[in-house]
């Protein structure tokens, strides 16, 4: 049986899977993304997660047919490098991730943008099946997007789909990208945590950081936000309401431009908060949609937390994308 690995490299977690020929998951492993160090430390954590997933699948990492990695930052598969993955520790320059992993583990390594691979996974294996055009919206540490047109991933000039950096308020909140008013400045989990810390310094009360400490976390993960919402923590409710409003405006604007058949909501927060927040996004989009008599359905990512990793495994097979 031919087995291959896929890795979803995120700001808070590294998710690795081993899949069979039908892309069914036969082993998986999750590890926290390092918060200190640099690209070599992240590469070592990725290799460890792949070894764990291979062990869970009853094999050795060196016996895998191929490895695919979905990564944030500027991903160059041809040269095997990832550049400026800013939500990872110390990753400002270019790092030869493919060669580093191949030297460590053995199998050939393919790289792709993390959100693009997750979008293609949903389009081919998940909730996007049956649609020839869709917009993937991945609500997590940041807000990522992927665009499928005529059944193929649209890359533009290699930077298409950056929905998190659509401006929803001119001169608005500062985004982690350094610009102002981006959707991610309001809806990205990293920006939401930054805002929560600012409010605490100003004297506001919240359960968010108490839950974080109790869970032994260093950051406000999706699970922490979900627990705070269950408790009706006022700060958590207010910041998530703010995020939904920004998502509604930004996603609707993208729909007005592309007129896609469907929107797929995924990412750590999207999947964790689930169907009630999928419905809230649909409702928040409606006032901003021009063709409001036929808004596209918002679908919850079917592959869940493993979708990005399964999509990365798809990188190791023949797939086509479209550039401008």
N, C-alpha and C positions, 0 to 999 in steps of 0.2 A: 504494500500500500504506500502510495506517494504522500508524504506529509510535508506541509510547509508552514512557516510561522508568519504571523502578522503582529505588529506592535503599534499601539496607539500611545504616542508620547505626549503627555499633557502637562499642564502647569503644576498639577498636584499629584498626579498618579501616572504610572507606566503600566499599561495593560497589554499583556502578551497572550496570544492564543496559538494553538497548533490546530490546523484544519486538515481534513481529508480532501479527496478529489472533488467532492460535492460542496466543499466549503462548510461542512458541518464541524463544529468545534469539538475536538476530542481531548483537549487539555488546555488549561489556562492558568495564568499566574498574574497577580497584581502586586506592584511594589510602589512605595511612595517615591515621587520625584525628588532627587536631592535638592536641598535648599541652599547648600553651600558648595564651594569647589568650582568646577567649570565643566566644559564639554567632556573631558575624559572621565570624570566622575559620573556624568549622566550616561555615557556610553557603557561604563562598567555596570551600572544599574540596569540598563536595557539588556545587556548580555545575561545578567543574573536572572531577570524575569523570563527571558527566552529559555534558559536552561530549566527553570522551574516548570514552565508550560510543557516543555518536551518530556520531562520526567513524569508529569501528570498524564501525558499521552502514551507513556510506556516506551519512550524512545530516548535517544541522546541528541542533543542539539547538533552535533556534527553529522548526524544521519539525515537531517532535514534536506529536502530538495532545494529549498530557497527560503529567503527571509525578506519580508517587506516591512518598511517602517514608515508610518505617517507621522510627520514632524511639523511643528510650527516653524516660523521663520522663512527665509528665502531658501527653498529646496532646489538643488541642482542634481537631478538623478544622473545625468550624463557624466558629471564629474564626481558624483558621490559625496557632495558636500552640503552642509546646512550652515547658513550664515544668519547672524543677527536674530536668533531665537530669543527675543527679549524677555519672555516670561520663564526662561530657564536660567539657572545661576551662571553668571559670568560668560554668557554666550553672546558676545558682541561681534566677534570676527567670524571667519570661515573655519569650519572644522570638518575633516574627512571622515564623516560618520560611517559611510558604507565600508571603506577600507578597514577602519578600526574594528568594526564588528566582524568583518570577514576574517581578519587576522586572528581574532579571538575565538570565533566559533567554527569557521570553515565554509559554510554554504555561501553562495552568492547573495548579495544584498541589493534590493531596490529601494529607492526613496520616493516619497510623494508628500505633497502638502496634506496635513492631517485632516483638514475639513473636506478637501476634495475627495480623499479616499473614503471618508465616512459617507459623503453624499453618493458616491458611486455604489457603495455597498447597499444603501437604502434603495437606490434606483434599480439595482439588478437583483437583490436578494430580499429586500425588506418592504416597507410600506409604500415605496415609490414604484413598485412593479405595476405595469399597465399604463403608466403615464409617459408620454414622449418628452414632456418638458416639466421641470420642477425646480424649486428653490429649496436648498437645504439650509436650515438655520440652526446653528449649534451654539446653544446658550450655556456657557460654562465659565472658565476663568476669563475668557474674552467672549466676543460674539463673532463666530465664524460663519461664512456662507459658502455655498457651492451652487453652481448653476448647471443644469442639464438641459440642453436644447437639442431637439430631434434625436434624443436617445444618447447623446454624447456630451461629455463634460466640456464646458466652454471655459477656456483659460484666458481669452483675450490675448494680451501681449505678455502673459504669464502672471497677471495680478488680478484677474477677474474674480468676483465673488466676495470681495472684502466688504461685506455688508455691515460689519461692526463699525466701519469708518465712514458710513453715510452720515451726514450731518443732520441731526434732528432738532438742533437749536443753535442758531448763529450766535457766536460769542458765548456759548454755554460752558458747561463743566469741562475741566481739563481731562483729556483722555490719556491713558498710559502711553499712547503713541506720541504724545507731546502736543497734539492739536486740540482744538476746543470744539465742544458740541457734538462729538461723535456719539452714535448710539451706544457704543461700548463704554463710554464715560458714565453712562447711567445704568446699563444693564449687565456689563461684564462683572463677574463675581469678584475679580481683583479690585475693580473700581468701587464696587459696593462695599467691600471690606475697608478700603481706604476711607470712604465716606463714614462708615460706622465708627471707625477709630477717631475720626475728627469730631464726630458728635459726642463720643464718650469723653474726649478731652474737654469739650465744652460743658460737660456736666450732665449729659443725658444718661438715662439708665437703660440697660438692655441685658437680656439673658444670653446674648450671642456668645460673648467671650467666656462666660461661665460654662456654657455647654462645651465650647472648644477645649477648655482646660480639663473638664471632666472626661472628655473623649480622648484626651492625650494628643490633640492635634496642634499644629503650629499655625494653621490658617483656617479661615471660615470655609469649610467644605460645603458641598451641596447638601450633605446630610445634616450639617449643623443648621443651615438655613431652614431646611424642612422641619426640623425639630422645633426651632424657634417659632415658625409659623403655626405649628400645631398648638403651641402655648399661647398663641395670639400676642407674641411680644410686639409692642407698639413700634419699635424701631425697625424690626425685621419686616413687619407688615408694610410700613411706610416706604421702605427702600425697595421692596419687591413690587409694590404698586407703581412706584416711579419707574422701575425697570420695565414692567409690562407696558406702561404708556409709551416709553421710548421704543420698545420693540414693535408695538402696534404701528407707530408712525413710520419707522424705518422699513419694516417688512412690507407694509402697504405701498410705500413709495417704490420699492423694488418691483412689486407686483404690477404697479402702474406702468413701469418701464418695459417689463418683459412679458407680461400677460401669460404667466406660466399656468399650467393646468392644476398644480398642487404645490403646497408648501409642506415640507417635512421638518418638524421640530425635534431636535435632538440635543446632545451635549449633556454635561453633568447635571446642570440645573433643570434643563428641559425634561430629561428622562426622570429625574428624581421627583420633581413636583408633579409630573404626570398629566393625566387627562383633564383635571380641573383647570390647570393653567394653559393647556392647549386650547380649551374653550375660551379662556380669558383672552388669549392672544387673538383668536378669531374675532371676538367682540371688540377688542381694542383696535384692530385693523379696519373694521368696517367703516367708521366715519371718514377714513382717509383714502378709501378705494374709489377710483373714478368710476369703474364699471361695477357699481355696487349691486346691480341686479344679478350678477353672476360671480360672486367672489370665489376664489379657489378654496377648496377644503384645506384646512390645516390638519395634517396627519402626525401622529406621534411616531417617532422613530421606532421601528419594530424590532430592530436588532439590539436595542438598549445599550448598555454600557460596553458591550463587546463589539458594537458596530464599527467603530473606528479601527479596531485591531483586525476584524474580518476584512474590512475594506483594504487595509494595508496588505493582507495576504493576497488580495486580488491584483496588487501591483506585480506579483510574480507571474501572472498569466498574461496573455495577449489582451490589451485593452486600448481603446482609441480615445483620443481627446481632440478637441478642435481649438485651434488658435486663430487669432485674427489674421 
